[in-house]
Amino acid sequence: MADMNTAARKKAAAKGQAMPGGRFPIRNRADLENAIRAVGRVQPPTEEARSKVRRFIIQRAKALGASDAVPDTWSADGSLKS
């Protein structure tokens, strides 16, 4: 993810490969794994914001055929399983 400039991030967002503004670009499995690790750094640091990012990551994982990379502790709605 770190190798993308602002223009590339915005282009990824336009294609649905990143969240609005180019946040959390996920073009491939490596980007997916990086995004999963980065969820804890979401700003603002609220559970609502993290859930939104987790939902996006789950969506991209399905699109990439990499649903197996999604942690078992994540629900489909982005919440954490108890």
Distance bins in CASP14 RR format, pairs under 12 A and 6 or more apart:
PFRMAT RR
TARGET T0000
AUTHOR 0000-0000-0000
RMODE 2
METHOD distances of the structure
MODEL  1
1 8 0 0 0 0 0 1 0 0 0 0 0
1 9 0 0 0 0 1 0 0 0 0 0 0
1 12 0 0 0 0 1 0 0 0 0 0 0
1 17 0 0 0 0 0 1 0 0 0 0 0
1 18 0 0 0 0 1 0 0 0 0 0 0
1 19 0 0 0 0 0 1 0 0 0 0 0
1 22 0 0 0 0 1 0 0 0 0 0 0
1 23 0 0 0 0 1 0 0 0 0 0 0
1 24 1 0 0 1 0 0 0 0 0 0 0
1 25 1 0 1 0 0 0 0 0 0 0 0
1 26 0 0 0 0 1 0 0 0 0 0 0
1 27 0 0 0 0 1 0 0 0 0 0 0
1 28 0 0 0 0 0 1 0 0 0 0 0
1 30 0 0 0 0 1 0 0 0 0 0 0
1 31 1 0 1 0 0 0 0 0 0 0 0
1 32 0 0 0 0 1 0 0 0 0 0 0
1 33 0 0 0 0 0 1 0 0 0 0 0
1 34 1 0 1 0 0 0 0 0 0 0 0
1 35 1 0 0 1 0 0 0 0 0 0 0
1 36 0 0 0 0 0 1 0 0 0 0 0
1 37 0 0 0 0 0 1 0 0 0 0 0
1 38 1 0 0 1 0 0 0 0 0 0 0
1 41 0 0 0 0 0 1 0 0 0 0 0
2 8 0 0 0 0 0 1 0 0 0 0 0
2 9 0 0 0 0 0 1 0 0 0 0 0
2 25 0 0 0 0 0 1 0 0 0 0 0
2 30 0 0 0 0 0 1 0 0 0 0 0
2 31 0 0 0 0 0 1 0 0 0 0 0
2 34 0 0 0 0 1 0 0 0 0 0 0
2 35 0 0 0 0 0 1 0 0 0 0 0
2 38 0 0 0 0 0 1 0 0 0 0 0
3 9 0 0 0 0 0 1 0 0 0 0 0
3 12 0 0 0 0 0 1 0 0 0 0 0
3 25 0 0 0 0 1 0 0 0 0 0 0
3 27 0 0 0 0 0 1 0 0 0 0 0
3 28 0 0 0 0 0 1 0 0 0 0 0
3 30 0 0 0 0 0 1 0 0 0 0 0
3 31 0 0 0 0 1 0 0 0 0 0 0
3 34 0 0 0 0 0 1 0 0 0 0 0
4 10 0 0 0 0 1 0 0 0 0 0 0
4 11 0 0 0 0 1 0 0 0 0 0 0
4 12 1 0 0 1 0 0 0 0 0 0 0
4 13 0 0 0 0 0 1 0 0 0 0 0
4 17 0 0 0 0 0 1 0 0 0 0 0
4 18 0 0 0 0 1 0 0 0 0 0 0
4 21 0 0 0 0 0 1 0 0 0 0 0
4 22 0 0 0 0 1 0 0 0 0 0 0
4 23 0 0 0 0 0 1 0 0 0 0 0
4 24 0 0 0 0 0 1 0 0 0 0 0
4 25 1 0 1 0 0 0 0 0 0 0 0
4 26 0 0 0 0 0 1 0 0 0 0 0
4 27 0 0 0 0 1 0 0 0 0 0 0
4 28 0 0 0 0 0 1 0 0 0 0 0
4 31 0 0 0 0 1 0 0 0 0 0 0
4 34 0 0 0 0 0 1 0 0 0 0 0
5 11 0 0 0 0 1 0 0 0 0 0 0
5 12 0 0 0 0 0 1 0 0 0 0 0
5 22 0 0 0 0 0 1 0 0 0 0 0
5 25 0 0 0 0 0 1 0 0 0 0 0
6 12 0 0 0 0 0 1 0 0 0 0 0
6 13 0 0 0 0 0 1 0 0 0 0 0
6 18 0 0 0 0 0 1 0 0 0 0 0
6 21 0 0 0 0 1 0 0 0 0 0 0
6 22 0 0 0 0 1 0 0 0 0 0 0
6 23 0 0 0 0 0 1 0 0 0 0 0
6 25 0 0 0 0 0 1 0 0 0 0 0
7 13 0 0 0 0 0 1 0 0 0 0 0
7 14 0 0 0 0 0 1 0 0 0 0 0
7 18 0 0 0 0 0 1 0 0 0 0 0
7 21 0 0 0 0 0 1 0 0 0 0 0
7 22 0 0 0 0 0 1 0 0 0 0 0
7 25 0 0 0 0 0 1 0 0 0 0 0
8 14 0 0 0 0 0 1 0 0 0 0 0
8 15 0 0 0 0 0 1 0 0 0 0 0
8 17 0 0 0 0 0 1 0 0 0 0 0
8 18 0 0 0 0 1 0 0 0 0 0 0
8 21 0 0 0 0 0 1 0 0 0 0 0
8 22 0 0 0 0 1 0 0 0 0 0 0
8 25 1 0 0 1 0 0 0 0 0 0 0
8 27 0 0 0 0 1 0 0 0 0 0 0
8 31 0 0 0 0 0 1 0 0 0 0 0
9 15 0 0 0 0 0 1 0 0 0 0 0
9 16 0 0 0 0 0 1 0 0 0 0 0
9 17 0 0 0 0 1 0 0 0 0 0 0
9 18 1 0 1 0 0 0 0 0 0 0 0
9 19 0 0 0 0 1 0 0 0 0 0 0
9 20 0 0 0 0 0 1 0 0 0 0 0
9 21 1 0 0 1 0 0 0 0 0 0 0
9 22 1 1 0 0 0 0 0 0 0 0 0
9 23 1 0 0 1 0 0 0 0 0 0 0
9 24 0 0 0 0 1 0 0 0 0 0 0
9 25 1 0 1 0 0 0 0 0 0 0 0
9 26 0 0 0 0 0 1 0 0 0 0 0
9 27 0 0 0 0 0 1 0 0 0 0 0
9 31 0 0 0 0 0 1 0 0 0 0 0
10 16 0 0 0 0 0 1 0 0 0 0 0
10 17 0 0 0 0 0 1 0 0 0 0 0
10 18 0 0 0 0 1 0 0 0 0 0 0
10 19 0 0 0 0 0 1 0 0 0 0 0
10 20 0 0 0 0 1 0 0 0 0 0 0
10 21 1 0 0 1 0 0 0 0 0 0 0
10 22 1 0 1 0 0 0 0 0 0 0 0
10 23 0 0 0 0 0 1 0 0 0 0 0
10 25 0 0 0 0 1 0 0 0 0 0 0
11 17 0 0 0 0 1 0 0 0 0 0 0
11 18 0 0 0 0 1 0 0 0 0 0 0
11 21 0 0 0 0 0 1 0 0 0 0 0
11 22 0 0 0 0 1 0 0 0 0 0 0
11 25 0 0 0 0 1 0 0 0 0 0 0
11 27 0 0 0 0 0 1 0 0 0 0 0
12 18 1 1 0 0 0 0 0 0 0 0 0
12 19 0 0 0 0 1 0 0 0 0 0 0
12 20 0 0 0 0 0 1 0 0 0 0 0
12 21 0 0 0 0 1 0 0 0 0 0 0
12 22 1 0 0 1 0 0 0 0 0 0 0
12 23 0 0 0 0 1 0 0 0 0 0 0
12 24 0 0 0 0 1 0 0 0 0 0 0
12 25 1 0 1 0 0 0 0 0 0 0 0
12 26 0 0 0 0 1 0 0 0 0 0 0
12 27 1 0 0 1 0 0 0 0 0 0 0
12 28 0 0 0 0 0 1 0 0 0 0 0
12 31 0 0 0 0 1 0 0 0 0 0 0
12 35 0 0 0 0 0 1 0 0 0 0 0
12 56 0 0 0 0 0 1 0 0 0 0 0
12 60 0 0 0 0 0 1 0 0 0 0 0
13 19 1 0 0 1 0 0 0 0 0 0 0
13 20 1 0 1 0 0 0 0 0 0 0 0
13 21 1 0 1 0 0 0 0 0 0 0 0
13 22 1 0 1 0 0 0 0 0 0 0 0
13 23 1 0 0 1 0 0 0 0 0 0 0
13 24 0 0 0 0 1 0 0 0 0 0 0
13 25 1 0 0 1 0 0 0 0 0 0 0
13 26 0 0 0 0 0 1 0 0 0 0 0
13 27 0 0 0 0 0 1 0 0 0 0 0
13 56 0 0 0 0 0 1 0 0 0 0 0
13 60 0 0 0 0 0 1 0 0 0 0 0
14 20 0 0 0 0 1 0 0 0 0 0 0
14 21 0 0 0 0 1 0 0 0 0 0 0
14 22 0 0 0 0 1 0 0 0 0 0 0
14 25 0 0 0 0 0 1 0 0 0 0 0
15 22 0 0 0 0 0 1 0 0 0 0 0
15 25 0 0 0 0 1 0 0 0 0 0 0
15 26 0 0 0 0 0 1 0 0 0 0 0
15 27 0 0 0 0 1 0 0 0 0 0 0
15 60 0 0 0 0 0 1 0 0 0 0 0
15 63 0 0 0 0 0 1 0 0 0 0 0
16 22 0 0 0 0 1 0 0 0 0 0 0
16 23 0 0 0 0 0 1 0 0 0 0 0
16 24 0 0 0 0 0 1 0 0 0 0 0
16 25 0 0 0 0 1 0 0 0 0 0 0
16 26 0 0 0 0 1 0 0 0 0 0 0
16 27 0 0 0 0 0 1 0 0 0 0 0
16 56 0 0 0 0 1 0 0 0 0 0 0
16 59 0 0 0 0 1 0 0 0 0 0 0
16 60 0 0 0 0 1 0 0 0 0 0 0
16 63 0 0 0 0 1 0 0 0 0 0 0
17 23 0 0 0 0 0 1 0 0 0 0 0
17 24 0 0 0 0 1 0 0 0 0 0 0
17 25 1 0 0 1 0 0 0 0 0 0 0
17 26 1 0 1 0 0 0 0 0 0 0 0
17 27 1 0 1 0 0 0 0 0 0 0 0
17 28 0 0 0 0 1 0 0 0 0 0 0
17 31 0 0 0 0 1 0 0 0 0 0 0
17 32 0 0 0 0 0 1 0 0 0 0 0
17 35 0 0 0 0 0 1 0 0 0 0 0
17 56 0 0 0 0 0 1 0 0 0 0 0
17 57 0 0 0 0 0 1 0 0 0 0 0
17 59 0 0 0 0 0 1 0 0 0 0 0
17 60 1 0 0 1 0 0 0 0 0 0 0
17 63 0 0 0 0 1 0 0 0 0 0 0
17 64 0 0 0 0 1 0 0 0 0 0 0
18 24 1 0 1 0 0 0 0 0 0 0 0
18 25 1 1 0 0 0 0 0 0 0 0 0
18 26 1 0 0 1 0 0 0 0 0 0 0
18 27 0 0 0 0 1 0 0 0 0 0 0
18 31 0 0 0 0 1 0 0 0 0 0 0
18 32 0 0 0 0 0 1 0 0 0 0 0
18 35 0 0 0 0 1 0 0 0 0 0 0
18 53 0 0 0 0 0 1 0 0 0 0 0
18 56 0 0 0 0 1 0 0 0 0 0 0
18 57 0 0 0 0 0 1 0 0 0 0 0
18 59 0 0 0 0 0 1 0 0 0 0 0
18 60 0 0 0 0 1 0 0 0 0 0 0
19 25 0 0 0 0 1 0 0 0 0 0 0
19 26 0 0 0 0 1 0 0 0 0 0 0
19 35 0 0 0 0 1 0 0 0 0 0 0
19 38 0 0 0 0 0 1 0 0 0 0 0
19 39 0 0 0 0 0 1 0 0 0 0 0
19 42 0 0 0 0 0 1 0 0 0 0 0
19 49 0 0 0 0 0 1 0 0 0 0 0
19 52 0 0 0 0 1 0 0 0 0 0 0
19 53 1 0 0 1 0 0 0 0 0 0 0
19 54 0 0 0 0 0 1 0 0 0 0 0
19 55 0 0 0 0 0 1 0 0 0 0 0
19 56 1 0 1 0 0 0 0 0 0 0 0
19 57 0 0 0 0 1 0 0 0 0 0 0
19 59 0 0 0 0 0 1 0 0 0 0 0
19 60 0 0 0 0 1 0 0 0 0 0 0
20 52 0 0 0 0 0 1 0 0 0 0 0
20 53 0 0 0 0 0 1 0 0 0 0 0
20 56 0 0 0 0 1 0 0 0 0 0 0
22 31 0 0 0 0 0 1 0 0 0 0 0
22 35 0 0 0 0 0 1 0 0 0 0 0
22 56 0 0 0 0 0 1 0 0 0 0 0
23 35 0 0 0 0 1 0 0 0 0 0 0
23 38 0 0 0 0 1 0 0 0 0 0 0
23 39 0 0 0 0 0 1 0 0 0 0 0
23 41 0 0 0 0 0 1 0 0 0 0 0
23 42 0 0 0 0 1 0 0 0 0 0 0
23 43 0 0 0 0 1 0 0 0 0 0 0
23 49 0 0 0 0 0 1 0 0 0 0 0
23 52 0 0 0 0 0 1 0 0 0 0 0
23 53 1 0 0 1 0 0 0 0 0 0 0
23 56 0 0 0 0 1 0 0 0 0 0 0
23 57 0 0 0 0 0 1 0 0 0 0 0
24 31 0 0 0 0 1 0 0 0 0 0 0
24 32 0 0 0 0 1 0 0 0 0 0 0
24 34 0 0 0 0 1 0 0 0 0 0 0
24 35 1 0 1 0 0 0 0 0 0 0 0
24 36 0 0 0 0 1 0 0 0 0 0 0
24 37 0 0 0 0 0 1 0 0 0 0 0
24 38 1 0 0 1 0 0 0 0 0 0 0
24 39 0 0 0 0 1 0 0 0 0 0 0
24 40 0 0 0 0 0 1 0 0 0 0 0
24 41 0 0 0 0 0 1 0 0 0 0 0
24 42 0 0 0 0 1 0 0 0 0 0 0
24 43 0 0 0 0 0 1 0 0 0 0 0
24 49 0 0 0 0 0 1 0 0 0 0 0
24 50 0 0 0 0 0 1 0 0 0 0 0
24 52 0 0 0 0 1 0 0 0 0 0 0
24 53 1 0 0 1 0 0 0 0 0 0 0
24 54 0 0 0 0 0 1 0 0 0 0 0
24 55 0 0 0 0 0 1 0 0 0 0 0
24 56 1 0 0 1 0 0 0 0 0 0 0
24 57 1 0 0 1 0 0 0 0 0 0 0
24 58 0 0 0 0 0 1 0 0 0 0 0
24 59 0 0 0 0 0 1 0 0 0 0 0
24 60 0 0 0 0 1 0 0 0 0 0 0
24 61 0 0 0 0 0 1 0 0 0 0 0
25 31 1 0 0 1 0 0 0 0 0 0 0
25 32 0 0 0 0 0 1 0 0 0 0 0
25 34 0 0 0 0 1 0 0 0 0 0 0
25 35 0 0 0 0 1 0 0 0 0 0 0
25 38 0 0 0 0 0 1 0 0 0 0 0
25 56 0 0 0 0 0 1 0 0 0 0 0
25 57 0 0 0 0 0 1 0 0 0 0 0
25 60 0 0 0 0 1 0 0 0 0 0 0
26 32 1 0 1 0 0 0 0 0 0 0 0
26 33 0 0 0 0 1 0 0 0 0 0 0
26 34 0 0 0 0 1 0 0 0 0 0 0
26 35 1 0 1 0 0 0 0 0 0 0 0
26 36 0 0 0 0 1 0 0 0 0 0 0
26 38 0 0 0 0 0 1 0 0 0 0 0
26 53 0 0 0 0 0 1 0 0 0 0 0
26 56 1 0 0 1 0 0 0 0 0 0 0
26 57 1 0 0 1 0 0 0 0 0 0 0
26 58 0 0 0 0 0 1 0 0 0 0 0
26 59 0 0 0 0 1 0 0 0 0 0 0
26 60 1 0 1 0 0 0 0 0 0 0 0
26 61 1 0 0 1 0 0 0 0 0 0 0
26 62 0 0 0 0 0 1 0 0 0 0 0
26 63 0 0 0 0 1 0 0 0 0 0 0
26 64 1 0 0 1 0 0 0 0 0 0 0
26 65 0 0 0 0 0 1 0 0 0 0 0
26 66 0 0 0 0 1 0 0 0 0 0 0
26 69 0 0 0 0 0 1 0 0 0 0 0
26 70 0 0 0 0 0 1 0 0 0 0 0
27 34 0 0 0 0 0 1 0 0 0 0 0
27 35 0 0 0 0 0 1 0 0 0 0 0
27 60 0 0 0 0 1 0 0 0 0 0 0
27 63 0 0 0 0 0 1 0 0 0 0 0
27 64 0 0 0 0 1 0 0 0 0 0 0
27 66 0 0 0 0 0 1 0 0 0 0 0
28 34 0 0 0 0 1 0 0 0 0 0 0
28 35 0 0 0 0 0 1 0 0 0 0 0
28 60 0 0 0 0 1 0 0 0 0 0 0
28 61 0 0 0 0 0 1 0 0 0 0 0
28 63 0 0 0 0 0 1 0 0 0 0 0
28 64 1 0 0 1 0 0 0 0 0 0 0
28 65 0 0 0 0 0 1 0 0 0 0 0
28 66 0 0 0 0 1 0 0 0 0 0 0
28 69 0 0 0 0 0 1 0 0 0 0 0
29 35 0 0 0 0 0 1 0 0 0 0 0
29 36 0 0 0 0 0 1 0 0 0 0 0
29 57 0 0 0 0 0 1 0 0 0 0 0
29 60 0 0 0 0 0 1 0 0 0 0 0
29 61 0 0 0 0 1 0 0 0 0 0 0
29 63 0 0 0 0 0 1 0 0 0 0 0
29 64 1 0 0 1 0 0 0 0 0 0 0
29 65 0 0 0 0 1 0 0 0 0 0 0
29 66 1 0 1 0 0 0 0 0 0 0 0
29 67 0 0 0 0 0 1 0 0 0 0 0
29 68 0 0 0 0 1 0 0 0 0 0 0
29 69 1 0 0 1 0 0 0 0 0 0 0
29 70 0 0 0 0 0 1 0 0 0 0 0
30 36 0 0 0 0 0 1 0 0 0 0 0
30 37 0 0 0 0 0 1 0 0 0 0 0
30 64 0 0 0 0 0 1 0 0 0 0 0
30 66 0 0 0 0 0 1 0 0 0 0 0
30 69 0 0 0 0 0 1 0 0 0 0 0
31 37 0 0 0 0 0 1 0 0 0 0 0
31 38 0 0 0 0 0 1 0 0 0 0 0
31 57 0 0 0 0 1 0 0 0 0 0 0
31 60 0 0 0 0 1 0 0 0 0 0 0
31 61 0 0 0 0 0 1 0 0 0 0 0
31 63 0 0 0 0 0 1 0 0 0 0 0
31 64 0 0 0 0 1 0 0 0 0 0 0
31 66 0 0 0 0 0 1 0 0 0 0 0
31 69 0 0 0 0 0 1 0 0 0 0 0
32 38 0 0 0 0 0 1 0 0 0 0 0
32 39 0 0 0 0 0 1 0 0 0 0 0
32 56 0 0 0 0 0 1 0 0 0 0 0
32 57 1 0 0 1 0 0 0 0 0 0 0
32 58 0 0 0 0 0 1 0 0 0 0 0
32 59 0 0 0 0 0 1 0 0 0 0 0
32 60 1 0 0 1 0 0 0 0 0 0 0
32 61 1 0 1 0 0 0 0 0 0 0 0
32 62 0 0 0 0 0 1 0 0 0 0 0
32 63 0 0 0 0 1 0 0 0 0 0 0
32 64 1 0 0 1 0 0 0 0 0 0 0
32 65 0 0 0 0 1 0 0 0 0 0 0
32 66 1 0 1 0 0 0 0 0 0 0 0
32 67 0 0 0 0 1 0 0 0 0 0 0
32 68 0 0 0 0 0 1 0 0 0 0 0
32 69 1 0 1 0 0 0 0 0 0 0 0
32 70 0 0 0 0 1 0 0 0 0 0 0
32 71 0 0 0 0 0 1 0 0 0 0 0
33 39 0 0 0 0 0 1 0 0 0 0 0
33 57 0 0 0 0 0 1 0 0 0 0 0
33 60 0 0 0 0 0 1 0 0 0 0 0
33 61 0 0 0 0 1 0 0 0 0 0 0
33 64 0 0 0 0 0 1 0 0 0 0 0
33 66 0 0 0 0 1 0 0 0 0 0 0
33 68 0 0 0 0 0 1 0 0 0 0 0
33 69 1 0 0 1 0 0 0 0 0 0 0
33 70 0 0 0 0 0 1 0 0 0 0 0
33 71 0 0 0 0 0 1 0 0 0 0 0
34 41 0 0 0 0 0 1 0 0 0 0 0
34 57 0 0 0 0 0 1 0 0 0 0 0
34 60 0 0 0 0 0 1 0 0 0 0 0
34 69 0 0 0 0 0 1 0 0 0 0 0
35 41 0 0 0 0 0 1 0 0 0 0 0
35 42 0 0 0 0 0 1 0 0 0 0 0
35 50 0 0 0 0 0 1 0 0 0 0 0
35 53 1 0 0 1 0 0 0 0 0 0 0
35 54 0 0 0 0 1 0 0 0 0 0 0
35 55 0 0 0 0 0 1 0 0 0 0 0
35 56 0 0 0 0 1 0 0 0 0 0 0
35 57 1 0 1 0 0 0 0 0 0 0 0
35 58 0 0 0 0 0 1 0 0 0 0 0
35 59 0 0 0 0 0 1 0 0 0 0 0
35 60 1 0 0 1 0 0 0 0 0 0 0
35 61 0 0 0 0 1 0 0 0 0 0 0
35 64 0 0 0 0 0 1 0 0 0 0 0
35 66 0 0 0 0 0 1 0 0 0 0 0
35 69 0 0 0 0 1 0 0 0 0 0 0
35 70 0 0 0 0 0 1 0 0 0 0 0
35 71 0 0 0 0 0 1 0 0 0 0 0
36 42 0 0 0 0 0 1 0 0 0 0 0
36 50 0 0 0 0 0 1 0 0 0 0 0
36 53 0 0 0 0 1 0 0 0 0 0 0
36 54 0 0 0 0 1 0 0 0 0 0 0
36 56 0 0 0 0 0 1 0 0 0 0 0
36 57 1 0 0 1 0 0 0 0 0 0 0
36 58 0 0 0 0 1 0 0 0 0 0 0
36 60 0 0 0 0 0 1 0 0 0 0 0
36 61 0 0 0 0 1 0 0 0 0 0 0
36 66 0 0 0 0 0 1 0 0 0 0 0
36 67 0 0 0 0 0 1 0 0 0 0 0
36 68 0 0 0 0 0 1 0 0 0 0 0
36 69 1 0 0 1 0 0 0 0 0 0 0
36 70 1 0 0 1 0 0 0 0 0 0 0
36 71 1 0 0 1 0 0 0 0 0 0 0
36 72 0 0 0 0 0 1 0 0 0 0 0
36 73 0 0 0 0 0 1 0 0 0 0 0
36 74 0 0 0 0 1 0 0 0 0 0 0
37 53 0 0 0 0 0 1 0 0 0 0 0
37 57 0 0 0 0 0 1 0 0 0 0 0
37 69 0 0 0 0 0 1 0 0 0 0 0
37 71 0 0 0 0 0 1 0 0 0 0 0
38 50 0 0 0 0 0 1 0 0 0 0 0
38 53 0 0 0 0 1 0 0 0 0 0 0
38 54 0 0 0 0 0 1 0 0 0 0 0
38 56 0 0 0 0 0 1 0 0 0 0 0
38 57 0 0 0 0 1 0 0 0 0 0 0
39 45 0 0 0 0 0 1 0 0 0 0 0
39 47 0 0 0 0 0 1 0 0 0 0 0
39 49 0 0 0 0 1 0 0 0 0 0 0
39 50 1 0 1 0 0 0 0 0 0 0 0
39 51 0 0 0 0 1 0 0 0 0 0 0
39 52 0 0 0 0 0 1 0 0 0 0 0
39 53 1 0 1 0 0 0 0 0 0 0 0
39 54 1 0 0 1 0 0 0 0 0 0 0
39 55 0 0 0 0 0 1 0 0 0 0 0
39 56 0 0 0 0 0 1 0 0 0 0 0
39 57 1 0 0 1 0 0 0 0 0 0 0
39 58 0 0 0 0 0 1 0 0 0 0 0
39 70 0 0 0 0 0 1 0 0 0 0 0
39 71 0 0 0 0 1 0 0 0 0 0 0
39 73 0 0 0 0 0 1 0 0 0 0 0
39 74 0 0 0 0 1 0 0 0 0 0 0
39 78 0 0 0 0 1 0 0 0 0 0 0
39 80 0 0 0 0 0 1 0 0 0 0 0
40 46 0 0 0 0 0 1 0 0 0 0 0
40 47 0 0 0 0 0 1 0 0 0 0 0
40 49 0 0 0 0 1 0 0 0 0 0 0
40 50 1 0 0 1 0 0 0 0 0 0 0
40 51 0 0 0 0 0 1 0 0 0 0 0
40 53 0 0 0 0 1 0 0 0 0 0 0
40 54 0 0 0 0 1 0 0 0 0 0 0
40 57 0 0 0 0 0 1 0 0 0 0 0
40 80 0 0 0 0 0 1 0 0 0 0 0
41 49 0 0 0 0 0 1 0 0 0 0 0
41 50 0 0 0 0 1 0 0 0 0 0 0
41 53 0 0 0 0 1 0 0 0 0 0 0
42 48 0 0 0 0 1 0 0 0 0 0 0
42 49 1 0 1 0 0 0 0 0 0 0 0
42 50 1 0 1 0 0 0 0 0 0 0 0
42 51 0 0 0 0 1 0 0 0 0 0 0
42 52 0 0 0 0 1 0 0 0 0 0 0
42 53 1 0 1 0 0 0 0 0 0 0 0
42 54 0 0 0 0 1 0 0 0 0 0 0
42 55 0 0 0 0 0 1 0 0 0 0 0
42 56 0 0 0 0 0 1 0 0 0 0 0
42 57 0 0 0 0 0 1 0 0 0 0 0
42 78 0 0 0 0 0 1 0 0 0 0 0
43 49 1 0 0 1 0 0 0 0 0 0 0
43 50 0 0 0 0 0 1 0 0 0 0 0
43 52 0 0 0 0 0 1 0 0 0 0 0
43 53 0 0 0 0 0 1 0 0 0 0 0
44 50 0 0 0 0 1 0 0 0 0 0 0
44 52 0 0 0 0 0 1 0 0 0 0 0
44 53 0 0 0 0 0 1 0 0 0 0 0
45 53 0 0 0 0 0 1 0 0 0 0 0
46 52 0 0 0 0 1 0 0 0 0 0 0
46 53 0 0 0 0 0 1 0 0 0 0 0
47 53 0 0 0 0 0 1 0 0 0 0 0
47 54 0 0 0 0 1 0 0 0 0 0 0
47 78 0 0 0 0 1 0 0 0 0 0 0
47 79 1 0 0 1 0 0 0 0 0 0 0
47 80 0 0 0 0 1 0 0 0 0 0 0
48 54 0 0 0 0 0 1 0 0 0 0 0
48 55 0 0 0 0 0 1 0 0 0 0 0
48 77 0 0 0 0 0 1 0 0 0 0 0
48 78 0 0 0 0 0 1 0 0 0 0 0
48 79 0 0 0 0 1 0 0 0 0 0 0
49 55 0 0 0 0 0 1 0 0 0 0 0
49 56 0 0 0 0 0 1 0 0 0 0 0
49 78 0 0 0 0 0 1 0 0 0 0 0
50 56 0 0 0 0 0 1 0 0 0 0 0
50 57 0 0 0 0 0 1 0 0 0 0 0
50 74 0 0 0 0 0 1 0 0 0 0 0
50 78 0 0 0 0 1 0 0 0 0 0 0
50 79 0 0 0 0 1 0 0 0 0 0 0
50 80 0 0 0 0 1 0 0 0 0 0 0
51 57 0 0 0 0 0 1 0 0 0 0 0
51 58 0 0 0 0 0 1 0 0 0 0 0
51 74 0 0 0 0 1 0 0 0 0 0 0
51 75 0 0 0 0 1 0 0 0 0 0 0
51 76 0 0 0 0 0 1 0 0 0 0 0
51 77 1 0 0 1 0 0 0 0 0 0 0
51 78 1 0 1 0 0 0 0 0 0 0 0
51 79 1 0 1 0 0 0 0 0 0 0 0
51 80 0 0 0 0 1 0 0 0 0 0 0
52 58 0 0 0 0 0 1 0 0 0 0 0
52 59 0 0 0 0 0 1 0 0 0 0 0
52 77 0 0 0 0 0 1 0 0 0 0 0
52 78 1 0 0 1 0 0 0 0 0 0 0
52 79 0 0 0 0 0 1 0 0 0 0 0
53 59 0 0 0 0 0 1 0 0 0 0 0
53 60 0 0 0 0 0 1 0 0 0 0 0
53 74 0 0 0 0 0 1 0 0 0 0 0
53 78 0 0 0 0 1 0 0 0 0 0 0
54 60 0 0 0 0 0 1 0 0 0 0 0
54 61 0 0 0 0 0 1 0 0 0 0 0
54 70 0 0 0 0 1 0 0 0 0 0 0
54 71 0 0 0 0 1 0 0 0 0 0 0
54 73 0 0 0 0 0 1 0 0 0 0 0
54 74 1 0 1 0 0 0 0 0 0 0 0
54 75 0 0 0 0 1 0 0 0 0 0 0
54 76 0 0 0 0 1 0 0 0 0 0 0
54 77 0 0 0 0 1 0 0 0 0 0 0
54 78 1 1 0 0 0 0 0 0 0 0 0
54 79 1 0 0 1 0 0 0 0 0 0 0
54 80 0 0 0 0 1 0 0 0 0 0 0
54 81 0 0 0 0 0 1 0 0 0 0 0
55 61 0 0 0 0 0 1 0 0 0 0 0
55 62 0 0 0 0 0 1 0 0 0 0 0
55 70 0 0 0 0 0 1 0 0 0 0 0
55 74 0 0 0 0 1 0 0 0 0 0 0
55 75 0 0 0 0 1 0 0 0 0 0 0
55 76 0 0 0 0 1 0 0 0 0 0 0
55 77 1 0 0 1 0 0 0 0 0 0 0
55 78 1 0 1 0 0 0 0 0 0 0 0
55 79 0 0 0 0 1 0 0 0 0 0 0
56 62 0 0 0 0 0 1 0 0 0 0 0
56 63 0 0 0 0 0 1 0 0 0 0 0
56 70 0 0 0 0 0 1 0 0 0 0 0
56 74 0 0 0 0 0 1 0 0 0 0 0
56 78 0 0 0 0 1 0 0 0 0 0 0
57 63 0 0 0 0 0 1 0 0 0 0 0
57 64 0 0 0 0 0 1 0 0 0 0 0
57 66 0 0 0 0 0 1 0 0 0 0 0
57 67 0 0 0 0 0 1 0 0 0 0 0
57 69 0 0 0 0 1 0 0 0 0 0 0
57 70 1 0 0 1 0 0 0 0 0 0 0
57 71 0 0 0 0 1 0 0 0 0 0 0
57 74 0 0 0 0 1 0 0 0 0 0 0
57 76 0 0 0 0 0 1 0 0 0 0 0
57 78 0 0 0 0 1 0 0 0 0 0 0
58 64 0 0 0 0 0 1 0 0 0 0 0
58 65 0 0 0 0 0 1 0 0 0 0 0
58 66 0 0 0 0 0 1 0 0 0 0 0
58 67 1 0 0 1 0 0 0 0 0 0 0
58 68 0 0 0 0 0 1 0 0 0 0 0
58 69 0 0 0 0 1 0 0 0 0 0 0
58 70 1 0 1 0 0 0 0 0 0 0 0
58 71 0 0 0 0 1 0 0 0 0 0 0
58 74 1 0 0 1 0 0 0 0 0 0 0
58 75 0 0 0 0 1 0 0 0 0 0 0
58 76 1 0 0 1 0 0 0 0 0 0 0
58 77 0 0 0 0 1 0 0 0 0 0 0
58 78 1 0 0 1 0 0 0 0 0 0 0
58 79 0 0 0 0 0 1 0 0 0 0 0
59 65 0 0 0 0 0 1 0 0 0 0 0
59 66 0 0 0 0 0 1 0 0 0 0 0
59 67 0 0 0 0 0 1 0 0 0 0 0
59 70 0 0 0 0 0 1 0 0 0 0 0
59 74 0 0 0 0 0 1 0 0 0 0 0
59 76 0 0 0 0 1 0 0 0 0 0 0
59 77 0 0 0 0 0 1 0 0 0 0 0
59 78 0 0 0 0 0 1 0 0 0 0 0
60 66 0 0 0 0 1 0 0 0 0 0 0
60 67 0 0 0 0 0 1 0 0 0 0 0
60 69 0 0 0 0 1 0 0 0 0 0 0
60 70 0 0 0 0 1 0 0 0 0 0 0
61 67 1 0 1 0 0 0 0 0 0 0 0
61 68 0 0 0 0 1 0 0 0 0 0 0
61 69 1 0 1 0 0 0 0 0 0 0 0
61 70 1 0 1 0 0 0 0 0 0 0 0
61 71 0 0 0 0 0 1 0 0 0 0 0
61 74 0 0 0 0 1 0 0 0 0 0 0
61 76 0 0 0 0 0 1 0 0 0 0 0
61 78 0 0 0 0 0 1 0 0 0 0 0
62 68 0 0 0 0 0 1 0 0 0 0 0
62 69 0 0 0 0 0 1 0 0 0 0 0
62 70 0 0 0 0 1 0 0 0 0 0 0
62 76 0 0 0 0 1 0 0 0 0 0 0
64 70 0 0 0 0 0 1 0 0 0 0 0
67 74 0 0 0 0 0 1 0 0 0 0 0
67 76 0 0 0 0 0 1 0 0 0 0 0
70 76 0 0 0 0 1 0 0 0 0 0 0
70 78 0 0 0 0 1 0 0 0 0 0 0
70 81 0 0 0 0 0 1 0 0 0 0 0
71 78 0 0 0 0 0 1 0 0 0 0 0
71 80 0 0 0 0 1 0 0 0 0 0 0
71 81 0 0 0 0 1 0 0 0 0 0 0
72 80 0 0 0 0 0 1 0 0 0 0 0
72 81 1 0 0 1 0 0 0 0 0 0 0
73 79 0 0 0 0 1 0 0 0 0 0 0
73 80 1 0 1 0 0 0 0 0 0 0 0
73 81 1 0 1 0 0 0 0 0 0 0 0
73 82 0 0 0 0 1 0 0 0 0 0 0
74 80 1 0 0 1 0 0 0 0 0 0 0
74 81 1 0 0 1 0 0 0 0 0 0 0
74 82 0 0 0 0 0 1 0 0 0 0 0
75 81 1 0 1 0 0 0 0 0 0 0 0
75 82 0 0 0 0 1 0 0 0 0 0 0
END
